[in-house]
Structure formats: structure tokens, C-alpha cells
Amino acid sequence: MTESVLIDKLSRFPLRTLQLNGRRLAYREAGEGPVLLLLHGISSGSGSWVRQLEDLSDRFRVVAWDAPGYGGSEPLDTATPTAMDYARVLRGLVEALDLERPLLVGHSLGALQASAFACAYGERLAGLVLADPAQGYGQADAATQQEVFRKRPAMLEALGPDGLAQARAAALLSPGATAEKVALVADGMQRLQLPGFSAASWLLAHDDIWRYLPDSLPTEGPPLLVLCGDEDSITPPASAVALAERYGKALYVALPQAGHASYIDAPEAFGDAVAGFAQVLRAGQSEVSGGER
């Protein structure tokens, strides 16, 4: 396959837009059935979910958003957001598209945003999937927070979107990733805009996932699946396992030969894990336990 194969497939899932409280929000959609709602990470966008839009649309209504400030979506009103600011916008999308009890999937920084949505609007969800979750630096010291906040926007300012993509795209994947997968990650990075990227970097630096997830309280919160690429060097598997264990009622699945962008690296295994979790939820199991540890 050539490097452009996955990018070329995006033409089948064009961006759609709607107005929410006077702000444009963009998303991609495919399929019918139970809703699968996908949130991308800090260096990405809705197009990164092309394999899920393609592969899972025979079983789900798959919706992938451009977070505020990304792709076709206008930025938030604040440059210093919390995860709850993104969750409120997501609620507007859920209501506008009539997304009934979605299975919410958040990757990396999207996991922090998804956790905030689950905290505020958990009754609206069928379940929650956190993939390669970024847990935030909200409990770190001020110097660390400032370093985390400035690191990524400074790179974007210095290198530009194309230079950042050339320098960093491969780092999100496993060492053995194909050129077409690297090209898909790079395509998302080339679409980055400084206001949205800076706001998301502030979120990563100053918020914490445990402000939103119940801590070892298995009777609270929606059923949770945690996924992580076993070659993820950005949010390592050990941190994802610890999150699953601390949550109290979570299933953990390791994705082999996958880096941080596990859904791009291992789309088949990722899709099987999400679809299997959805099946468990539809069977009415209120608590999920086990999985690979």
C-alpha cells in the first residue's frame, strides 16, 4: 500500500459541521445502530479514526469529533480550559445529533475529556473506553505544569505543522508501523492550529483524570474498559494498568505490537476489544472485571 491509502479513504467520511451556541463544531460519521463516540488525542483529529469509521460502521453508528480548536471546529472561549469545558461542548454534540447512550471512547487526552463527560453525564452513557489514557498533570508542581504546557505549542511554533509532523508522527506508533500509518498520524498533525493545540496543552498540564473518575468506588461511574498498546512509550502500559486497577471495576486489554496511537497501529485488535465490550454491556452486565493484567 502507498502512504496515502488511509488518507484517501477519508473522502468517504467527509467532515460535517453544526452550530452549537454560535460555535462551529465538526465531526465525521458512518453507519447505523448503537452509538460509538470517538474522541481523539492532543496531536490528532477526527480523521485519525478512519479505520474505525470504516471497520465498525457495520455494527455501530460511529461518530468522531474534531475537538474544539481542531480541524473544522472553532476553539473554546477560554485558553485555559478544564476537561469539563470540553465535556460541555460534547454534551451539545450528543444532544444535537440525538446520540442515545453512546459508548464513549477517549484516546490519550481524549480520555481525560471523556472522563469529565462520564463524571457529569454518566447516565447518558452505555459505557466508557479509555485508550492509552493521558491522566494529566493537575497534581504536579507548578514548574512541571509550566514545562508540560509550553512544550508542545513551542514545538508547533518553531517547526510549523509540517515540521512537527515530520519530527513527531512516527513516535506515536510502534517501531514497526507502516508508512501509511505514519502518514495518517502526520496528516492529523499537519492540521493542528495553535489556539486549539495550546488550549489542549493547558488542559494536559493543569487537569487530572482523577478529578472525574471515582477512586476505587466500584458502585459508581459507568463500566470501564482500558486499552493500551504494549509498545506505548508516551502513556506506558504500567500507568494504564494502574488506572484500571484503581478505578475498581475495569477491564484491561493490552494491544500487541501497538504504540501510543493504538487504534491506528492495531485497528483490528482495537475494534475487537471495543465491540466485545459493547456486547458485554448489551448483555446487561453491570460490573466488568478481569481482562489482561
C-alpha positions as CSV (number, residue, x, y, z in Angstrom):
1,M,0.0,0.0,0.0
2,T,1.1,3.6,-0.6
3,E,1.4,6.1,2.1
4,S,-1.8,7.9,1.0
5,V,-4.2,4.9,1.2
6,L,-5.6,5.7,4.7
7,I,-5.7,9.4,4.0
8,D,-7.5,8.8,0.7
9,K,-10.2,6.8,2.5
10,L,-11.2,9.9,4.4
11,S,-13.1,11.2,1.4
12,R,-15.7,8.5,2.2
13,F,-16.2,10.2,5.6
14,P,-16.3,14.0,4.9
15,L,-16.4,16.5,7.7
16,R,-19.8,17.6,8.7
17,T,-20.5,20.7,10.8
18,L,-23.1,22.2,13.0
19,Q,-23.5,25.3,15.1
20,L,-23.5,24.9,18.9
21,N,-24.1,28.1,20.9
22,G,-22.7,30.1,18.0
23,R,-19.6,28.0,17.6
24,R,-18.9,25.7,14.7
25,L,-18.2,22.0,15.6
26,A,-17.1,19.4,13.1
27,Y,-17.4,15.7,13.1
28,R,-17.3,12.6,10.9
29,E,-20.0,9.9,10.9
30,A,-20.7,6.5,9.4
31,G,-23.1,3.6,9.9
32,E,-26.2,2.9,12.0
33,G,-27.0,1.2,15.3
34,P,-25.6,1.6,18.8
35,V,-23.6,4.8,19.0
36,L,-19.8,4.7,19.2
37,L,-18.5,8.2,20.0
38,L,-14.7,8.8,19.4
39,L,-12.5,11.5,21.0
40,H,-9.0,12.0,19.6
41,G,-5.8,13.0,21.4
42,I,-3.8,16.2,21.6
43,S,-1.9,15.9,18.3
44,S,-4.7,14.4,16.2
45,G,-8.2,14.9,14.8
46,S,-11.4,13.1,13.7
47,G,-9.6,11.8,10.5
48,S,-7.3,9.6,12.6
49,W,-10.3,7.3,13.3
50,V,-10.7,6.4,9.6
51,R,-10.2,2.7,10.2
52,Q,-12.9,2.7,12.9
53,L,-15.3,4.6,10.7
54,E,-14.7,2.0,8.0
55,D,-14.5,-1.2,10.0
56,L,-17.1,-0.6,12.8
57,S,-19.8,1.1,10.8
58,D,-21.4,-2.2,10.0
59,R,-22.2,-2.6,13.7
60,F,-22.3,0.9,15.1
61,R,-23.2,4.5,14.4
62,V,-19.7,5.8,14.6
63,V,-19.2,9.5,15.3
64,A,-15.7,11.1,15.6
65,W,-15.4,14.7,16.6
66,D,-12.9,17.4,15.9
67,A,-12.4,18.7,19.5
68,P,-12.8,22.5,19.9
69,G,-9.9,24.2,18.2
70,Y,-9.1,21.2,16.0
71,G,-9.8,20.6,12.3
72,G,-13.1,22.1,11.4
73,S,-14.1,23.1,14.9
74,E,-13.8,26.6,16.3
75,P,-11.9,26.9,19.6
76,L,-13.3,27.3,23.1
77,D,-13.9,30.7,24.6
78,T,-11.1,30.1,27.1
79,A,-7.4,29.5,26.6
80,T,-7.1,27.8,30.0
81,P,-9.8,25.1,29.9
82,T,-10.6,22.2,32.2
83,A,-11.7,18.8,30.8
84,M,-15.3,19.9,31.8
85,D,-15.2,22.7,29.3
86,Y,-14.8,20.1,26.5
87,A,-17.4,17.8,28.1
88,R,-20.0,20.6,28.0
89,V,-19.4,21.0,24.2
90,L,-19.5,17.3,23.8
91,R,-22.9,17.3,25.5
92,G,-24.1,19.7,22.9
93,L,-23.0,17.4,20.1
94,V,-24.7,14.4,21.8
95,E,-27.9,16.3,22.0
96,A,-27.8,17.9,18.6
97,L,-27.1,14.5,16.9
98,D,-29.5,12.6,19.2
99,L,-26.8,10.2,20.2
100,E,-28.6,7.9,22.5
101,R,-26.5,6.2,25.2
102,P,-23.2,6.2,23.3
103,L,-20.2,4.1,24.1
104,L,-17.7,6.8,24.7
105,V,-14.1,6.2,23.6
106,G,-11.4,8.7,24.5
107,H,-7.8,8.3,23.3
108,S,-4.9,9.9,25.1
109,L,-6.0,13.5,26.0
110,G,-9.5,12.5,24.8
111,A,-9.6,10.0,27.7
112,L,-9.4,13.0,30.1
113,Q,-12.2,14.7,28.3
114,A,-14.2,11.5,28.2
115,S,-13.8,11.0,31.9
116,A,-15.1,14.5,32.6
117,F,-18.2,13.8,30.4
118,A,-18.7,10.5,32.3
119,C,-18.5,12.3,35.6
120,A,-21.1,15.0,34.7
121,Y,-23.3,13.0,32.4
122,G,-22.6,9.4,33.1
123,E,-26.3,8.4,33.0
124,R,-26.2,9.3,29.3
125,L,-23.5,6.7,28.5
126,A,-23.6,2.9,27.8
127,G,-20.0,2.7,28.9
128,L,-16.6,4.3,28.8
129,V,-13.4,3.3,27.0
130,L,-10.1,4.9,27.8
131,A,-7.4,4.1,25.3
132,D,-3.7,4.9,26.1
133,P,-5.1,7.4,28.6
134,A,-3.3,10.7,29.4
135,Q,-4.0,11.2,33.0
136,G,-2.9,14.9,33.3
137,Y,-0.5,16.8,35.5
138,G,-3.0,18.5,37.7
139,Q,-1.3,17.3,40.8
140,A,2.2,18.2,39.7
141,D,4.3,21.1,40.9
142,A,4.0,24.5,39.1
143,A,7.3,24.2,37.3
144,T,6.3,20.8,35.8
145,Q,3.0,22.1,34.8
146,Q,4.5,25.1,33.0
147,E,7.0,22.8,31.2
148,V,4.2,20.5,30.0
149,F,2.1,23.4,29.0
150,R,4.8,25.1,26.9
151,K,6.4,22.0,25.3
152,R,4.1,21.1,22.5
153,P,3.0,24.7,21.5
154,A,6.6,25.7,21.4
155,M,7.4,22.9,19.0
156,L,4.5,23.8,16.8
157,E,5.6,27.5,16.8
158,A,9.2,26.5,16.0
159,L,8.6,23.8,13.4
160,G,5.2,24.6,12.0
161,P,2.6,21.8,11.4
162,D,4.6,20.1,8.6
163,G,7.8,20.2,10.6
164,L,6.1,18.9,13.7
165,A,4.6,16.0,11.7
166,Q,7.9,15.1,10.2
167,A,9.6,15.2,13.6
168,R,7.0,13.5,15.8
169,A,4.5,11.4,13.8
170,A,6.4,8.1,14.0
171,A,6.9,8.5,17.8
172,L,3.1,7.9,18.3
173,L,3.3,4.4,16.7
174,S,5.2,1.2,17.2
175,P,8.7,0.9,15.7
176,G,7.3,-1.5,13.1
177,A,4.5,0.8,11.9
178,T,3.9,1.0,8.2
179,A,4.5,4.2,6.2
180,E,0.7,4.6,5.6
181,K,0.0,4.6,9.3
182,V,2.8,7.2,9.9
183,A,1.3,9.3,7.1
184,L,-2.1,9.2,8.8
185,V,-0.7,10.4,12.1
186,A,1.3,13.1,10.2
187,D,-1.9,14.2,8.4
188,G,-3.5,15.0,11.7
189,M,-0.5,16.9,12.9
190,Q,-0.4,18.9,9.8
191,R,-3.9,20.2,10.5
192,L,-3.0,21.4,14.0
193,Q,-3.9,25.0,14.9
194,L,-2.0,26.9,17.6
195,P,-5.0,28.2,19.6
196,G,-6.6,24.7,19.9
197,F,-3.3,23.0,20.5
198,S,-2.3,25.5,23.2
199,A,-5.6,25.1,25.0
200,A,-5.3,21.3,24.9
201,S,-1.8,21.6,26.2
202,W,-3.1,23.7,29.1
203,L,-5.6,21.1,29.9
204,L,-3.0,18.3,29.9
205,A,-0.7,20.4,32.2
206,H,-3.3,21.6,34.7
207,D,-6.1,19.0,35.0
208,D,-6.2,15.4,36.4
209,I,-8.3,12.4,35.3
210,W,-8.9,11.5,39.0
211,R,-10.9,14.7,39.4
212,Y,-13.5,12.9,37.3
213,L,-13.1,9.1,37.8
214,P,-14.4,7.5,41.0
215,D,-11.4,6.3,43.0
216,S,-11.8,2.7,44.0
217,L,-15.6,3.0,44.2
218,P,-16.9,0.1,42.1
219,T,-20.6,1.1,42.6
220,E,-20.1,4.5,41.0
221,G,-19.5,5.5,37.4
222,P,-20.1,3.7,34.1
223,P,-18.4,0.3,33.3
224,L,-14.9,1.0,32.1
225,L,-12.6,-0.6,29.5
226,V,-9.0,0.5,29.5
227,L,-6.9,-0.3,26.4
228,C,-3.2,0.3,25.8
229,G,-0.6,-0.5,23.2
230,D,2.0,-2.7,24.7
231,E,4.7,-0.6,22.9
232,D,3.2,2.7,24.1
233,S,6.2,4.9,25.2
234,I,4.1,8.0,25.8
235,T,1.5,6.7,28.2
236,P,3.1,3.4,29.2
237,P,1.1,0.2,29.8
238,A,2.0,0.3,33.5
239,S,0.2,3.6,34.0
240,A,-2.9,2.3,32.2
241,V,-3.0,-0.9,34.2
242,A,-2.7,1.2,37.4
243,L,-5.6,3.3,36.3
244,A,-7.8,0.2,35.6
245,E,-6.9,-1.3,39.0
246,R,-7.6,2.0,40.8
247,Y,-11.0,2.5,39.2
248,G,-12.2,-0.7,40.8
249,K,-14.5,-2.1,38.1
250,A,-12.5,-2.1,34.9
251,L,-11.4,-4.5,32.2
252,Y,-7.9,-4.0,30.9
253,V,-6.8,-5.2,27.4
254,A,-3.3,-5.0,26.1
255,L,-3.0,-4.4,22.3
256,P,0.0,-6.2,20.9
257,Q,2.5,-4.5,18.6
258,A,0.9,-1.2,19.1
259,G,2.3,2.2,20.2
260,H,0.5,5.2,21.7
261,A,-1.9,5.6,18.8
262,S,-3.0,2.0,19.3
263,Y,-6.2,2.4,17.3
264,I,-4.1,3.3,14.2
265,D,-1.3,0.7,14.9
266,A,-3.7,-2.2,15.7
267,P,-7.1,-1.3,14.4
268,E,-8.4,-4.9,14.2
269,A,-7.5,-5.7,17.8
270,F,-8.8,-2.3,18.9
271,G,-12.1,-2.8,17.1
272,D,-12.5,-6.3,18.5
273,A,-11.9,-5.1,22.1
274,V,-14.4,-2.2,21.8
275,A,-17.0,-4.4,20.0
276,G,-16.6,-7.1,22.6
277,F,-17.0,-4.6,25.4
278,A,-20.2,-3.3,23.8
279,Q,-21.6,-6.8,23.6
280,V,-20.9,-7.4,27.3
281,L,-22.7,-4.1,28.1
282,R,-25.7,-5.0,25.9
283,A,-26.0,-8.3,27.8
284,G,-26.7,-6.3,30.9
285,Q,-23.6,-7.0,32.9
286,S,-23.4,-4.2,35.5
287,E,-19.8,-4.8,36.5
288,V,-16.9,-5.7,34.3
289,S,-13.8,-7.4,35.8
290,G,-10.9,-9.4,34.6
291,G,-9.0,-9.0,31.3
292,E,-5.3,-9.0,30.9
293,R,-3.3,-7.6,33.7
